[in-house]
Amino acid sequence: MKFLASKDTAPTPLLRQLMMAVTVAILLYLLLDIVLHSYLIGLSPQAAAQTLYGNEEAFIEPILFETLLLQVHIDLFMALVALLILVAVYLRMKHKEKVRKTMLHSLFLAALAAPLLLIAAYFGGSFWLYGWVGAFFIWHLLALFVGTVVLKRLFMS
């Protein structure tokens, strides 16, 4: 509990190791989430459009709405869990206040916008897929950056 009061991990090596293990697990989740979305939906607007709307020429059925809702629900839940843990550790470390606020706000907004933009693309057309791809990559890249900063600081302390 000393870390919660002093932000110092040096006196508690076990807590530091635990935080490093959790951060590595979250970074692994983020990388595997990119692979999963690449396989299930596609990471380009064209591949995602083919998944969402189908392709008669290639005999590809459109995704079921229930399947899309399930994927969006899982994405929202896992993004919030991963980000809350990652950001809780990140906030306990010393960083520049202005940069930290902007980056964390952008991270959370992009993580929440990505699944919602996928639903908007299902109903509103392929225009929304560009926003989904952008938000998806922004939140994953920012989360990977935050995770590596946390790991670096934990290794240095």
C-alpha positions as CSV (number, residue, x, y, z in Angstrom):
1,M,0.0,0.0,0.0
2,K,3.0,2.3,0.3
3,F,3.0,2.7,-3.6
4,L,-0.5,4.2,-3.4
5,A,0.7,6.9,-1.0
6,S,4.2,7.6,-2.2
7,K,4.2,6.5,-5.9
8,D,7.5,4.8,-5.2
9,T,7.9,1.2,-6.2
10,A,11.5,0.7,-4.9
11,P,10.6,-0.5,-1.4
12,T,8.1,-3.1,-2.8
13,P,9.8,-5.2,-5.5
14,L,6.9,-7.7,-5.4
15,L,4.4,-5.0,-6.3
16,R,6.6,-3.8,-9.1
17,Q,6.9,-7.3,-10.5
18,L,3.2,-7.7,-10.3
19,M,2.5,-4.4,-12.1
20,M,5.1,-5.4,-14.8
21,A,3.3,-8.8,-15.3
22,V,-0.1,-7.1,-15.6
23,T,1.3,-4.6,-18.0
24,V,2.9,-7.3,-20.2
25,A,-0.4,-9.2,-20.2
26,I,-2.3,-6.0,-21.3
27,L,0.3,-5.4,-24.1
28,L,-0.1,-9.0,-25.2
29,Y,-3.9,-8.5,-25.2
30,L,-3.6,-5.4,-27.4
31,L,-1.4,-7.1,-29.9
32,L,-3.6,-10.2,-30.1
33,D,-6.7,-7.9,-30.4
34,I,-5.3,-6.4,-33.5
35,V,-4.7,-9.9,-34.9
36,L,-8.2,-11.0,-33.9
37,H,-9.9,-8.0,-35.6
38,S,-7.7,-8.5,-38.7
39,Y,-9.1,-12.1,-38.9
40,L,-12.7,-11.4,-37.9
41,I,-13.5,-8.0,-39.5
42,G,-10.4,-6.8,-41.4
43,L,-8.3,-3.8,-40.8
44,S,-8.9,-1.9,-44.0
45,P,-12.2,-0.2,-44.9
46,Q,-12.6,-2.5,-47.9
47,A,-12.1,-5.7,-45.9
48,A,-14.4,-4.5,-43.2
49,A,-17.1,-3.5,-45.7
50,Q,-16.9,-7.0,-47.2
51,T,-17.4,-8.5,-43.8
52,L,-20.2,-6.2,-42.8
53,Y,-22.1,-6.1,-46.1
54,G,-21.1,-9.3,-47.8
55,N,-20.0,-9.8,-51.3
56,E,-22.2,-11.6,-53.8
57,E,-19.5,-12.1,-56.4
58,A,-17.2,-13.9,-53.8
59,F,-20.2,-15.7,-52.1
60,I,-19.5,-14.0,-48.8
61,E,-22.5,-13.6,-46.5
62,P,-22.9,-10.4,-44.5
63,I,-22.2,-10.6,-40.8
64,L,-25.2,-11.2,-38.6
65,F,-26.3,-8.2,-36.5
66,E,-26.3,-10.4,-33.4
67,T,-22.7,-11.4,-34.1
68,L,-21.7,-7.7,-34.6
69,L,-23.4,-6.7,-31.4
70,L,-21.6,-9.4,-29.5
71,Q,-18.3,-8.3,-30.9
72,V,-19.0,-4.7,-30.0
73,H,-20.0,-5.6,-26.5
74,I,-16.8,-7.6,-26.0
75,D,-14.7,-4.8,-27.5
76,L,-16.2,-2.2,-25.2
77,F,-15.9,-4.3,-22.1
78,M,-12.3,-5.4,-22.7
79,A,-11.2,-2.0,-23.8
80,L,-12.4,-0.4,-20.6
81,V,-11.0,-3.1,-18.4
82,A,-7.6,-3.0,-20.1
83,L,-7.5,0.8,-20.1
84,L,-8.6,1.3,-16.5
85,I,-5.8,-1.0,-15.3
86,L,-3.2,0.4,-17.6
87,V,-4.1,4.0,-16.9
88,A,-4.4,3.5,-13.1
89,V,-0.7,2.4,-13.1
90,Y,0.3,5.2,-15.5
91,L,-1.3,7.9,-13.5
92,R,0.6,6.9,-10.4
93,M,3.8,7.7,-12.2
94,K,5.2,11.2,-12.7
95,H,4.6,12.7,-16.1
96,K,4.0,16.1,-17.7
97,E,0.5,17.1,-16.8
98,K,-0.7,18.6,-20.1
99,V,0.6,15.9,-22.3
100,R,-0.7,13.2,-20.0
101,K,-4.2,14.7,-20.0
102,T,-4.5,15.1,-23.7
103,M,-3.1,11.6,-24.4
104,L,-5.3,9.8,-21.9
105,H,-8.4,11.7,-23.1
106,S,-7.7,10.8,-26.7
107,L,-7.0,7.2,-25.7
108,F,-10.3,6.7,-23.9
109,L,-12.3,8.6,-26.6
110,A,-10.8,6.5,-29.4
111,A,-11.4,3.3,-27.5
112,L,-15.0,4.1,-26.9
113,A,-15.5,5.5,-30.4
114,A,-14.1,2.5,-32.3
115,P,-16.9,0.0,-31.5
116,L,-19.6,2.7,-31.9
117,L,-18.3,3.6,-35.3
118,L,-18.5,0.0,-36.4
119,I,-22.2,-0.1,-35.5
120,A,-22.6,3.2,-37.3
121,A,-21.0,1.7,-40.4
122,Y,-23.4,-1.3,-40.2
123,F,-26.4,1.1,-40.4
124,G,-24.9,4.2,-42.1
125,G,-22.7,2.9,-44.8
126,S,-19.0,2.4,-45.5
127,F,-18.1,6.0,-44.9
128,W,-18.0,5.2,-41.1
129,L,-15.5,2.4,-41.7
130,Y,-12.7,5.0,-42.2
131,G,-13.5,6.4,-38.8
132,W,-13.6,2.9,-37.3
133,V,-10.2,2.0,-38.7
134,G,-8.7,5.3,-37.5
135,A,-10.1,5.1,-34.0
136,F,-9.2,1.4,-33.7
137,F,-5.5,2.1,-34.6
138,I,-5.3,5.3,-32.6
139,W,-6.5,3.6,-29.4
140,H,-4.3,0.5,-29.9
141,L,-1.2,2.6,-30.7
142,L,-1.8,5.0,-27.8
143,A,-2.4,2.1,-25.4
144,L,0.7,0.3,-26.6
145,F,2.7,3.5,-26.0
146,V,1.3,4.0,-22.5
147,G,2.1,0.3,-21.7
148,T,5.7,0.6,-22.9
149,V,6.1,3.8,-20.9
150,V,4.8,2.0,-17.8
151,L,7.1,-0.9,-18.4
152,K,10.1,1.4,-18.9
153,R,9.4,3.3,-15.7
154,L,8.9,0.1,-13.8
155,F,12.1,-1.4,-15.0
156,M,14.0,1.8,-14.2
157,S,12.7,2.0,-10.6
